[in-house]
Amino acid sequence: MKRINENSERGFTVVELMVGVAILGILGAVAVMGSRPLLDSFGLRAATRQIFTDFQQARLSAIKDGRAWAVCFAPGNAAVTAYTVRNAPGADNVLCTPDDLLAGPVRKTVSLGVGEYSTLAFAESFAGTSLVFNPNGTASAGNFTITKSDGGALQVTVNSNTGNLRIQ
């Protein structure tokens, strides 16, 4: 007959398991608290990439179609709240004026400051609150700045001579 020695039994006691669970809980709480700035940084980069892509699409479409394309900004309380990408001017033959809605459909509309962008602030420095890309490759000069709540910011800069875009 084989005897089982109590010292040879393996396993964890209830106290050891409770200590382990408590340590995991504390580490999890620290990780959750520290992830908010990381999520804000991801949101800032994602918003900047989306805006850069929309600007680049308007630029390339202007060159390809042989007519001007515009990104029209909707300001709200000294900040941009939305923008639309258009290529059909209204009766006044100027993009980003109220009569454009009668000329044709808006190619794209983006609402800012809602959903995943709710913690970000958006501002632009283009003349007349619009960015126009011309068929010859030139564009309106200016910057579009995205700022997160802790002050970190990224900027999409447009060169007027070449229409090139750059993220800074």
KEBALO-52827 format. One record per atom (N, C-alpha, C): atom name; x, y, z. Coordinates in steps of 0.2 Angstrom, whole numbers. Layout:
! KEBALO-52827
{vodo:CA	east:X	north:Y	up:Z} $
...
***
This chain:
! KEBALO-52827
{vodo:N	east:4	north:-6	up:0} $
{vodo:CA	east:0	north:0	up:0} $
{vodo:C	east:4	north:6	up:0} $
{vodo:N	east:2	north:11	up:-4} $
{vodo:CA	east:6	north:17	up:-5} $
{vodo:C	east:3	north:22	up:0} $
{vodo:N	east:8	north:26	up:3} $
{vodo:CA	east:5	north:31	up:8} $
{vodo:C	east:7	north:38	up:4} $
{vodo:N	east:2	north:42	up:5} $
{vodo:CA	east:3	north:49	up:2} $
{vodo:C	east:6	north:54	up:8} $
{vodo:N	east:12	north:56	up:6} $
{vodo:CA	east:15	north:61	up:11} $
{vodo:C	east:12	north:68	up:10} $
{vodo:N	east:10	north:71	up:15} $
{vodo:CA	east:6	north:78	up:15} $
{vodo:C	east:11	north:83	up:12} $
{vodo:N	east:18	north:82	up:13} $
{vodo:CA	east:22	north:87	up:10} $
{vodo:C	east:23	north:86	up:3} $
{vodo:N	east:22	north:81	up:0} $
{vodo:CA	east:23	north:80	up:-7} $
{vodo:C	east:17	north:82	up:-12} $
{vodo:N	east:11	north:84	up:-9} $
{vodo:CA	east:5	north:86	up:-12} $
{vodo:C	east:7	north:93	up:-15} $
{vodo:N	east:5	north:94	up:-22} $
{vodo:CA	east:6	north:100	up:-25} $
{vodo:C	east:-1	north:104	up:-26} $
{vodo:N	east:0	north:111	up:-27} $
{vodo:CA	east:-6	north:115	up:-28} $
{vodo:C	east:-6	north:121	up:-25} $
{vodo:N	east:-11	north:125	up:-25} $
{vodo:CA	east:-11	north:132	up:-22} $
{vodo:C	east:-16	north:132	up:-17} $
{vodo:N	east:-15	north:136	up:-11} $
{vodo:CA	east:-20	north:137	up:-6} $
{vodo:C	east:-25	north:142	up:-8} $
{vodo:N	east:-30	north:143	up:-5} $
{vodo:CA	east:-35	north:148	up:-6} $
{vodo:C	east:-32	north:155	up:-5} $
{vodo:N	east:-28	north:155	up:0} $
{vodo:CA	east:-25	north:162	up:1} $
{vodo:C	east:-20	north:164	up:-4} $
{vodo:N	east:-16	north:159	up:-7} $
{vodo:CA	east:-11	north:161	up:-12} $
{vodo:C	east:-15	north:163	up:-19} $
{vodo:N	east:-21	north:159	up:-20} $
{vodo:CA	east:-25	north:161	up:-26} $
{vodo:C	east:-28	north:168	up:-25} $
{vodo:N	east:-30	north:170	up:-19} $
{vodo:CA	east:-33	north:177	up:-18} $
{vodo:C	east:-28	north:182	up:-19} $
{vodo:N	east:-22	north:181	up:-16} $
{vodo:CA	east:-16	north:186	up:-17} $
{vodo:C	east:-15	north:187	up:-24} $
{vodo:N	east:-14	north:181	up:-28} $
{vodo:CA	east:-13	north:182	up:-35} $
{vodo:C	east:-18	north:185	up:-39} $
{vodo:N	east:-25	north:184	up:-38} $
{vodo:CA	east:-30	north:188	up:-41} $
{vodo:C	east:-30	north:195	up:-39} $
{vodo:N	east:-28	north:197	up:-33} $
{vodo:CA	east:-28	north:204	up:-31} $
{vodo:C	east:-22	north:207	up:-34} $
{vodo:N	east:-16	north:204	up:-35} $
{vodo:CA	east:-11	north:207	up:-39} $
{vodo:C	east:-13	north:208	up:-46} $
{vodo:N	east:-16	north:203	up:-49} $
{vodo:CA	east:-18	north:204	up:-56} $
{vodo:C	east:-23	north:210	up:-57} $
{vodo:N	east:-28	north:211	up:-52} $
{vodo:CA	east:-33	north:216	up:-52} $
{vodo:C	east:-29	north:223	up:-52} $
{vodo:N	east:-24	north:224	up:-47} $
{vodo:CA	east:-21	north:230	up:-47} $
{vodo:C	east:-17	north:232	up:-53} $
{vodo:N	east:-14	north:227	up:-56} $
{vodo:CA	east:-10	north:228	up:-62} $
{vodo:C	east:-15	north:230	up:-68} $
{vodo:N	east:-21	north:226	up:-68} $
{vodo:CA	east:-26	north:228	up:-73} $
{vodo:C	east:-28	north:235	up:-72} $
{vodo:N	east:-30	north:237	up:-66} $
{vodo:CA	east:-32	north:244	up:-65} $
{vodo:C	east:-27	north:249	up:-67} $
{vodo:N	east:-20	north:248	up:-66} $
{vodo:CA	east:-15	north:253	up:-68} $
{vodo:C	east:-15	north:253	up:-75} $
{vodo:N	east:-15	north:247	up:-79} $
{vodo:CA	east:-15	north:247	up:-86} $
{vodo:C	east:-21	north:251	up:-89} $
{vodo:N	east:-27	north:250	up:-86} $
{vodo:CA	east:-33	north:254	up:-89} $
{vodo:C	east:-32	north:261	up:-88} $
{vodo:N	east:-29	north:263	up:-82} $
{vodo:CA	east:-28	north:271	up:-81} $
{vodo:C	east:-23	north:274	up:-86} $
{vodo:N	east:-18	north:270	up:-87} $
{vodo:CA	east:-13	north:272	up:-91} $
{vodo:C	east:-14	north:272	up:-99} $
{vodo:N	east:-19	north:268	up:-101} $
{vodo:CA	east:-21	north:268	up:-108} $
{vodo:C	east:-24	north:274	up:-111} $
{vodo:N	east:-27	north:278	up:-107} $
{vodo:CA	east:-31	north:284	up:-110} $
{vodo:C	east:-27	north:288	up:-114} $
{vodo:N	east:-21	north:290	up:-112} $
{vodo:CA	east:-16	north:294	up:-116} $
{vodo:C	east:-14	north:291	up:-122} $
{vodo:N	east:-13	north:284	up:-122} $
{vodo:CA	east:-11	north:280	up:-128} $
{vodo:C	east:-17	north:280	up:-133} $
{vodo:N	east:-23	north:280	up:-130} $
{vodo:CA	east:-29	north:280	up:-135} $
{vodo:C	east:-30	north:286	up:-138} $
{vodo:N	east:-29	north:292	up:-134} $
{vodo:CA	east:-29	north:299	up:-137} $
{vodo:C	east:-24	north:300	up:-143} $
{vodo:N	east:-18	north:297	up:-142} $
{vodo:CA	east:-13	north:297	up:-147} $
{vodo:C	east:-15	north:294	up:-153} $
{vodo:N	east:-17	north:288	up:-152} $
{vodo:CA	east:-20	north:284	up:-158} $
{vodo:C	east:-25	north:288	up:-162} $
{vodo:N	east:-30	north:291	up:-158} $
{vodo:CA	east:-35	north:295	up:-161} $
{vodo:C	east:-33	north:301	up:-165} $
{vodo:N	east:-28	north:304	up:-162} $
{vodo:CA	east:-25	north:310	up:-165} $
{vodo:C	east:-22	north:308	up:-172} $
{vodo:N	east:-18	north:302	up:-172} $
{vodo:CA	east:-15	north:300	up:-178} $
{vodo:C	east:-20	north:297	up:-183} $
{vodo:N	east:-25	north:294	up:-181} $
{vodo:CA	east:-30	north:292	up:-185} $
{vodo:C	east:-34	north:297	up:-189} $
{vodo:N	east:-36	north:302	up:-185} $
{vodo:CA	east:-39	north:308	up:-188} $
{vodo:C	east:-35	north:312	up:-193} $
{vodo:N	east:-28	north:313	up:-191} $
{vodo:CA	east:-24	north:316	up:-196} $
{vodo:C	east:-23	north:312	up:-202} $
{vodo:N	east:-22	north:305	up:-202} $
{vodo:CA	east:-22	north:301	up:-208} $
{vodo:C	east:-28	north:302	up:-212} $
{vodo:N	east:-34	north:302	up:-209} $
{vodo:CA	east:-40	north:302	up:-213} $
{vodo:C	east:-41	north:309	up:-216} $
{vodo:N	east:-39	north:315	up:-213} $
{vodo:CA	east:-39	north:321	up:-216} $
{vodo:C	east:-34	north:322	up:-222} $
{vodo:N	east:-28	north:319	up:-220} $
{vodo:CA	east:-23	north:319	up:-226} $
{vodo:C	east:-25	north:315	up:-232} $
{vodo:N	east:-28	north:310	up:-231} $
{vodo:CA	east:-31	north:305	up:-236} $
{vodo:C	east:-36	north:309	up:-240} $
{vodo:N	east:-41	north:312	up:-237} $
{vodo:CA	east:-46	north:316	up:-240} $
{vodo:C	east:-43	north:322	up:-244} $
{vodo:N	east:-39	north:325	up:-241} $
{vodo:CA	east:-35	north:331	up:-245} $
{vodo:C	east:-32	north:328	up:-251} $
{vodo:N	east:-28	north:323	up:-250} $
{vodo:CA	east:-24	north:320	up:-256} $
{vodo:C	east:-29	north:317	up:-261} $
{vodo:N	east:-35	north:314	up:-259} $
{vodo:CA	east:-40	north:312	up:-264} $
{vodo:C	east:-42	north:318	up:-268} $
{vodo:N	east:-44	north:324	up:-265} $
{vodo:CA	east:-46	north:330	up:-269} $
{vodo:C	east:-41	north:332	up:-273} $
{vodo:N	east:-35	north:332	up:-271} $
{vodo:CA	east:-29	north:335	up:-275} $
{vodo:C	east:-28	north:331	up:-282} $
{vodo:N	east:-28	north:324	up:-281} $
{vodo:CA	east:-27	north:320	up:-286} $
{vodo:C	east:-33	north:320	up:-291} $
{vodo:N	east:-39	north:320	up:-288} $
{vodo:CA	east:-45	north:321	up:-293} $
{vodo:C	east:-45	north:327	up:-297} $
{vodo:N	east:-43	north:333	up:-294} $
{vodo:CA	east:-42	north:339	up:-298} $
{vodo:C	east:-38	north:338	up:-304} $
{vodo:N	east:-32	north:335	up:-303} $
{vodo:CA	east:-27	north:334	up:-308} $
{vodo:C	east:-30	north:330	up:-313} $
{vodo:N	east:-33	north:324	up:-311} $
{vodo:CA	east:-36	north:319	up:-316} $
{vodo:C	east:-42	north:322	up:-320} $
{vodo:N	east:-46	north:325	up:-316} $
{vodo:CA	east:-52	north:328	up:-320} $
{vodo:C	east:-51	north:334	up:-324} $
{vodo:N	east:-46	north:338	up:-322} $
{vodo:CA	east:-45	north:344	up:-326} $
{vodo:C	east:-49	north:350	up:-323} $
{vodo:N	east:-52	north:349	up:-317} $
{vodo:CA	east:-56	north:355	up:-314} $
{vodo:C	east:-55	north:355	up:-307} $
{vodo:N	east:-56	north:361	up:-304} $
{vodo:CA	east:-55	north:362	up:-297} $
{vodo:C	east:-59	north:357	up:-292} $
{vodo:N	east:-56	north:355	up:-287} $
{vodo:CA	east:-59	north:352	up:-282} $
{vodo:C	east:-58	north:356	up:-275} $
{vodo:N	east:-63	north:355	up:-271} $
{vodo:CA	east:-62	north:359	up:-264} $
{vodo:C	east:-64	north:355	up:-258} $
{vodo:N	east:-60	north:357	up:-253} $
{vodo:CA	east:-62	north:355	up:-246} $
{vodo:C	east:-65	north:361	up:-243} $
{vodo:N	east:-71	north:360	up:-241} $
{vodo:CA	east:-75	north:366	up:-238} $
{vodo:C	east:-76	north:365	up:-231} $
{vodo:N	east:-74	north:369	up:-227} $
{vodo:CA	east:-74	north:368	up:-219} $
{vodo:C	east:-80	north:372	up:-216} $
{vodo:N	east:-83	north:369	up:-212} $
{vodo:CA	east:-89	north:372	up:-208} $
{vodo:C	east:-86	north:374	up:-201} $
{vodo:N	east:-85	north:380	up:-200} $
{vodo:CA	east:-83	north:383	up:-194} $
{vodo:C	east:-88	north:383	up:-189} $
{vodo:N	east:-86	north:382	up:-183} $
{vodo:CA	east:-91	north:383	up:-177} $
{vodo:C	east:-87	north:385	up:-171} $
{vodo:N	east:-89	north:391	up:-168} $
{vodo:CA	east:-86	north:393	up:-162} $
{vodo:C	east:-78	north:393	up:-163} $
{vodo:N	east:-75	north:396	up:-168} $
{vodo:CA	east:-68	north:396	up:-169} $
{vodo:C	east:-64	north:390	up:-170} $
{vodo:N	east:-68	north:384	up:-171} $
{vodo:CA	east:-65	north:378	up:-173} $
{vodo:C	east:-69	north:375	up:-179} $
{vodo:N	east:-66	north:370	up:-182} $
{vodo:CA	east:-69	north:367	up:-188} $
{vodo:C	east:-73	north:361	up:-185} $
{vodo:N	east:-80	north:360	up:-187} $
{vodo:CA	east:-84	north:355	up:-185} $
{vodo:C	east:-86	north:350	up:-190} $
{vodo:N	east:-84	north:352	up:-196} $
{vodo:CA	east:-86	north:347	up:-202} $
{vodo:C	east:-82	north:349	up:-208} $
{vodo:N	east:-81	north:345	up:-213} $
{vodo:CA	east:-79	north:347	up:-219} $
{vodo:C	east:-82	north:343	up:-225} $
{vodo:N	east:-83	north:346	up:-231} $
{vodo:CA	east:-85	north:342	up:-236} $
{vodo:C	east:-80	north:343	up:-242} $
{vodo:N	east:-80	north:338	up:-246} $
{vodo:CA	east:-76	north:337	up:-252} $
{vodo:C	east:-81	north:338	up:-258} $
{vodo:N	east:-79	north:343	up:-262} $
{vodo:CA	east:-84	north:345	up:-268} $
{vodo:C	east:-80	north:346	up:-274} $
{vodo:N	east:-83	north:346	up:-280} $
{vodo:CA	east:-80	north:347	up:-286} $
{vodo:C	east:-85	north:351	up:-291} $
{vodo:N	east:-91	north:353	up:-289} $
{vodo:CA	east:-96	north:356	up:-293} $
{vodo:C	east:-98	north:363	up:-290} $
{vodo:N	east:-95	north:368	up:-293} $
{vodo:CA	east:-97	north:375	up:-291} $
{vodo:C	east:-104	north:377	up:-293} $
{vodo:N	east:-107	north:381	up:-289} $
{vodo:CA	east:-114	north:383	up:-291} $
{vodo:C	east:-114	north:388	up:-296} $
{vodo:N	east:-119	north:392	up:-297} $
{vodo:CA	east:-120	north:397	up:-302} $
{vodo:C	east:-115	north:403	up:-302} $
{vodo:N	east:-112	north:404	up:-296} $
{vodo:CA	east:-107	north:409	up:-296} $
{vodo:C	east:-100	north:407	up:-298} $
{vodo:N	east:-100	north:400	up:-299} $
{vodo:CA	east:-94	north:397	up:-302} $
{vodo:C	east:-88	north:397	up:-297} $
{vodo:N	east:-90	north:398	up:-290} $
{vodo:CA	east:-85	north:398	up:-285} $
{vodo:C	east:-87	north:392	up:-280} $
{vodo:N	east:-82	north:388	up:-279} $
{vodo:CA	east:-83	north:382	up:-274} $
{vodo:C	east:-83	north:385	up:-267} $
{vodo:N	east:-87	north:381	up:-263} $
{vodo:CA	east:-88	north:382	up:-256} $
{vodo:C	east:-92	north:388	up:-254} $
{vodo:N	east:-97	north:390	up:-258} $
{vodo:CA	east:-102	north:395	up:-257} $
{vodo:C	east:-109	north:392	up:-256} $
{vodo:N	east:-114	north:395	up:-253} $
{vodo:CA	east:-120	north:392	up:-252} $
{vodo:C	east:-124	north:389	up:-258} $
{vodo:N	east:-123	north:392	up:-264} $
{vodo:CA	east:-126	north:389	up:-270} $
{vodo:C	east:-123	north:383	up:-273} $
{vodo:N	east:-118	north:380	up:-270} $
{vodo:CA	east:-115	north:374	up:-272} $
{vodo:C	east:-119	north:368	up:-271} $
{vodo:N	east:-124	north:368	up:-266} $
{vodo:CA	east:-128	north:363	up:-265} $
{vodo:C	east:-133	north:362	up:-271} $
{vodo:N	east:-134	north:367	up:-275} $
{vodo:CA	east:-139	north:366	up:-280} $
{vodo:C	east:-135	north:363	up:-287} $
{vodo:N	east:-128	north:364	up:-287} $
{vodo:CA	east:-125	north:362	up:-292} $
{vodo:C	east:-124	north:354	up:-293} $
{vodo:N	east:-124	north:351	up:-288} $
{vodo:CA	east:-122	north:344	up:-288} $
{vodo:C	east:-121	north:341	up:-281} $
{vodo:N	east:-120	north:334	up:-281} $
{vodo:CA	east:-120	north:331	up:-274} $
{vodo:C	east:-113	north:332	up:-271} $
{vodo:N	east:-112	north:332	up:-265} $
{vodo:CA	east:-106	north:333	up:-261} $
{vodo:C	east:-103	north:326	up:-262} $
{vodo:N	east:-96	north:326	up:-263} $
{vodo:CA	east:-93	north:320	up:-264} $
{vodo:C	east:-92	north:316	up:-257} $
{vodo:N	east:-90	north:320	up:-252} $
{vodo:CA	east:-89	north:317	up:-245} $
{vodo:C	east:-91	north:322	up:-240} $
{vodo:N	east:-94	north:320	up:-235} $
{vodo:CA	east:-95	north:324	up:-229} $
{vodo:C	east:-92	north:321	up:-223} $
{vodo:N	east:-88	north:324	up:-219} $
{vodo:CA	east:-85	north:321	up:-212} $
{vodo:C	east:-87	north:326	up:-207} $
{vodo:N	east:-90	north:323	up:-202} $
{vodo:CA	east:-92	north:327	up:-195} $
{vodo:C	east:-86	north:326	up:-190} $
{vodo:N	east:-84	north:331	up:-188} $
{vodo:CA	east:-78	north:331	up:-183} $
{vodo:C	east:-81	north:333	up:-176} $
{vodo:N	east:-77	north:330	up:-171} $
{vodo:CA	east:-79	north:332	up:-164} $
{vodo:C	east:-84	north:327	up:-161} $
{vodo:N	east:-85	north:322	up:-165} $
{vodo:CA	east:-90	north:317	up:-163} $
{vodo:C	east:-87	north:310	up:-163} $
{vodo:N	east:-90	north:305	up:-160} $
{vodo:CA	east:-87	north:298	up:-160} $
{vodo:C	east:-80	north:298	up:-157} $
{vodo:N	east:-76	north:295	up:-161} $
{vodo:CA	east:-69	north:294	up:-160} $
{vodo:C	east:-65	north:300	up:-160} $
{vodo:N	east:-68	north:305	up:-163} $
{vodo:CA	east:-64	north:312	up:-163} $
{vodo:C	east:-67	north:317	up:-158} $
{vodo:N	east:-71	north:314	up:-153} $
{vodo:CA	east:-74	north:319	up:-148} $
{vodo:C	east:-69	north:322	up:-143} $
{vodo:N	east:-63	north:319	up:-142} $
{vodo:CA	east:-58	north:322	up:-138} $
{vodo:C	east:-53	north:327	up:-142} $
{vodo:N	east:-54	north:328	up:-148} $
{vodo:CA	east:-49	north:332	up:-152} $
{vodo:C	east:-52	north:338	up:-154} $
{vodo:N	east:-48	north:343	up:-155} $
{vodo:CA	east:-50	north:350	up:-158} $
{vodo:C	east:-47	north:351	up:-165} $
{vodo:N	east:-51	north:354	up:-169} $
{vodo:CA	east:-49	north:355	up:-176} $
{vodo:C	east:-49	north:362	up:-178} $
{vodo:N	east:-44	north:364	up:-181} $
{vodo:CA	east:-43	north:371	up:-183} $
{vodo:C	east:-40	north:372	up:-190} $
{vodo:N	east:-42	north:377	up:-194} $
{vodo:CA	east:-39	north:378	up:-201} $
{vodo:C	east:-37	north:385	up:-202} $
{vodo:N	east:-32	north:386	up:-206} $
{vodo:CA	east:-29	north:392	up:-208} $
{vodo:C	east:-29	north:394	up:-215} $
{vodo:N	east:-34	north:391	up:-219} $
{vodo:CA	east:-35	north:393	up:-226} $
{vodo:C	east:-39	north:399	up:-227} $
{vodo:N	east:-38	north:403	up:-232} $
{vodo:CA	east:-41	north:409	up:-234} $
{vodo:C	east:-49	north:407	up:-236} $
{vodo:N	east:-53	north:410	up:-233} $
{vodo:CA	east:-60	north:409	up:-234} $
{vodo:C	east:-63	north:402	up:-232} $
{vodo:N	east:-60	north:399	up:-227} $
{vodo:CA	east:-62	north:393	up:-224} $
{vodo:C	east:-63	north:387	up:-230} $
{vodo:N	east:-59	north:387	up:-235} $
{vodo:CA	east:-59	north:382	up:-240} $
{vodo:C	east:-52	north:381	up:-243} $
{vodo:N	east:-51	north:375	up:-245} $
{vodo:CA	east:-45	north:373	up:-248} $
{vodo:C	east:-46	north:370	up:-255} $
{vodo:N	east:-44	north:374	up:-260} $
{vodo:CA	east:-45	north:373	up:-267} $
{vodo:C	east:-39	north:370	up:-270} $
{vodo:N	east:-40	north:364	up:-273} $
{vodo:CA	east:-35	north:361	up:-277} $
{vodo:C	east:-36	north:362	up:-285} $
{vodo:N	east:-32	north:365	up:-288} $
{vodo:CA	east:-32	north:367	up:-295} $
{vodo:C	east:-30	north:361	up:-300} $
{vodo:N	east:-32	north:361	up:-306} $
{vodo:CA	east:-30	north:356	up:-311} $
{vodo:C	east:-23	north:356	up:-313} $
{vodo:N	east:-20	north:362	up:-312} $
{vodo:CA	east:-13	north:363	up:-314} $
{vodo:C	east:-8	north:360	up:-308} $
{vodo:N	east:-11	north:358	up:-302} $
{vodo:CA	east:-7	north:356	up:-297} $
{vodo:C	east:-6	north:360	up:-291} $
{vodo:N	east:-8	north:367	up:-292} $
{vodo:CA	east:-7	north:372	up:-287} $
{vodo:C	east:-13	north:371	up:-282} $
{vodo:N	east:-13	north:374	up:-276} $
{vodo:CA	east:-18	north:374	up:-271} $
{vodo:C	east:-18	north:380	up:-267} $
{vodo:N	east:-23	north:381	up:-263} $
{vodo:CA	east:-23	north:386	up:-257} $
{vodo:C	east:-18	north:384	up:-252} $
{vodo:N	east:-14	north:389	up:-250} $
{vodo:CA	east:-9	north:387	up:-245} $
{vodo:C	east:-13	north:388	up:-238} $
{vodo:N	east:-10	north:384	up:-233} $
{vodo:CA	east:-13	north:384	up:-226} $
{vodo:C	east:-11	north:378	up:-223} $
{vodo:N	east:-14	north:377	up:-217} $
{vodo:CA	east:-13	north:372	up:-212} $
{vodo:C	east:-20	north:370	up:-209} $
{vodo:N	east:-20	north:363	up:-208} $
{vodo:CA	east:-26	north:360	up:-204} $
{vodo:C	east:-23	north:357	up:-198} $
{vodo:N	east:-25	north:359	up:-192} $
{vodo:CA	east:-22	north:357	up:-186} $
{vodo:C	east:-27	north:353	up:-182} $
{vodo:N	east:-24	north:347	up:-179} $
{vodo:CA	east:-28	north:343	up:-175} $
{vodo:C	east:-25	north:343	up:-168} $
{vodo:N	east:-28	north:344	up:-163} $
{vodo:CA	east:-25	north:345	up:-156} $
{vodo:C	east:-29	north:340	up:-151} $
{vodo:N	east:-25	north:336	up:-147} $
{vodo:CA	east:-29	north:332	up:-142} $
{vodo:C	east:-29	north:336	up:-136} $
{vodo:N	east:-32	north:333	up:-131} $
{vodo:CA	east:-34	north:336	up:-125} $
{vodo:C	east:-28	north:338	up:-121} $
{vodo:N	east:-22	north:334	up:-121} $
{vodo:CA	east:-16	north:336	up:-117} $
{vodo:C	east:-12	north:341	up:-121} $
{vodo:N	east:-14	north:344	up:-126} $
{vodo:CA	east:-10	north:349	up:-130} $
{vodo:C	east:-6	north:346	up:-136} $
{vodo:N	east:-5	north:340	up:-136} $
{vodo:CA	east:-1	north:337	up:-142} $
{vodo:C	east:-5	north:338	up:-148} $
{vodo:N	east:-2	north:340	up:-154} $
{vodo:CA	east:-5	north:341	up:-160} $
{vodo:C	east:-1	north:339	up:-166} $
{vodo:N	east:-5	north:338	up:-171} $
{vodo:CA	east:-2	north:336	up:-178} $
{vodo:C	east:-5	north:341	up:-183} $
{vodo:N	east:-2	north:342	up:-188} $
{vodo:CA	east:-4	north:347	up:-193} $
{vodo:C	east:-3	north:345	up:-200} $
{vodo:N	east:-8	north:346	up:-204} $
{vodo:CA	east:-7	north:344	up:-212} $
{vodo:C	east:-6	north:351	up:-215} $
{vodo:N	east:0	north:351	up:-218} $
{vodo:CA	east:2	north:358	up:-222} $
{vodo:C	east:1	north:357	up:-229} $
{vodo:N	east:-2	north:362	up:-233} $
{vodo:CA	east:-2	north:362	up:-240} $
{vodo:C	east:2	north:367	up:-243} $
{vodo:N	east:6	north:365	up:-247} $
{vodo:CA	east:11	north:370	up:-251} $
{vodo:C	east:7	north:373	up:-257} $
{vodo:N	east:6	north:379	up:-258} $
{vodo:CA	east:2	north:382	up:-263} $
{vodo:C	east:5	north:381	up:-270} $
{vodo:N	east:12	north:381	up:-271} $
{vodo:CA	east:15	north:381	up:-277} $
{vodo:C	east:14	north:374	up:-280} $
{vodo:N	east:15	north:369	up:-276} $
{vodo:CA	east:15	north:362	up:-279} $
{vodo:C	east:8	north:358	up:-277} $
{vodo:N	east:5	north:360	up:-272} $
{vodo:CA	east:-1	north:357	up:-269} $
{vodo:C	east:1	north:351	up:-265} $
{vodo:N	east:7	north:350	up:-264} $
{vodo:CA	east:9	north:344	up:-260} $
{vodo:C	east:7	north:345	up:-253} $
{vodo:N	east:6	north:339	up:-250} $
{vodo:CA	east:3	north:339	up:-243} $
{vodo:C	east:9	north:336	up:-238} $
{vodo:N	east:9	north:338	up:-232} $
{vodo:CA	east:14	north:336	up:-227} $
{vodo:C	east:11	north:335	up:-220} $
{vodo:N	east:12	north:330	up:-217} $
{vodo:CA	east:10	north:330	up:-210} $
{vodo:C	east:16	north:332	up:-205} $
{vodo:N	east:15	north:336	up:-201} $
{vodo:CA	east:20	north:338	up:-196} $
{vodo:C	east:18	north:337	up:-189} $
***
